[in-house]
Amino acid sequence: QQQQPPPAGVAIGGVGLFLKPNERSELEIVRLAKGGSAERSGQILPGDIVFEVDNEDVYKKDFNVFAKLIQGPVGTFVEVKVFKQGDYSRVSQVVLERTLNPEEGRQPAGASPPPQGVASRGPEPPRQQRAPGLSSSMSGGADIGIEFKTDETGCFQITGLKPGGPAQNSGLVDVGDILYEIEGVKVLYGIGPNGRPLSNIEITEMLRGPEGSVMNLRLQKGRMGRLATANLTRTSATPATRVAQLAPTRQASPPPPPP
């Protein structure tokens, strides 16, 4: 049945699910909004596969099909069915109340609430949640000396440490670590505030900042590992580079003119 649009002025909410298509094109839950109805139910966990919403098949369907079904007027209820941890023999069915996203705090009067459960769409995150002064094109921008890539799950995985850089010198950052949170903004699975996907360029911008500024970084130590915190001072050059800058090579004297 076709879902009717809500009346004008009605607040629209979700159930606090963040999804990402996995390698089999299934809609896999990667995170639950803290305090959301999905988390409070205790019946849905990251790793579960959503296959039905209000008796509508969403298995391997386009994400927008799920988003239209899961969202609705705040205070209404929606039924969600999942395969537990990808096991097709274990089905869980739960009825969840639609609410505003609890992670967003209070909305200003008259403001439209952000959609929940959106892993491939969503509004821009509030600027106050982004680290200040970050721009990849900023003159003199400094960083913490890491290299990273997007892995098969969408996580940003550290692949290298610049010799003599802040990350290597700290002894707290290792190759293989997963970026979990940058300056208080969770980036696990490549999903930022409101479920909006993050690009490598945006992560680079978040890691950069003014020379000498301190950045708070939370890391997941390997797959499903413990969380570790590192406060790193950004620098625009490694010590070795600075030595080279302070001690330029001397120019050779020109050869004497021929007799």
Summary of the structure (lengths in Angstrom):
residues: 259
radius of gyration: 23.6
end to end distance: 99.0
largest distance: 99.0
contacts: 757
relative contact order: 0.14
helix: 19%
strand: 29%
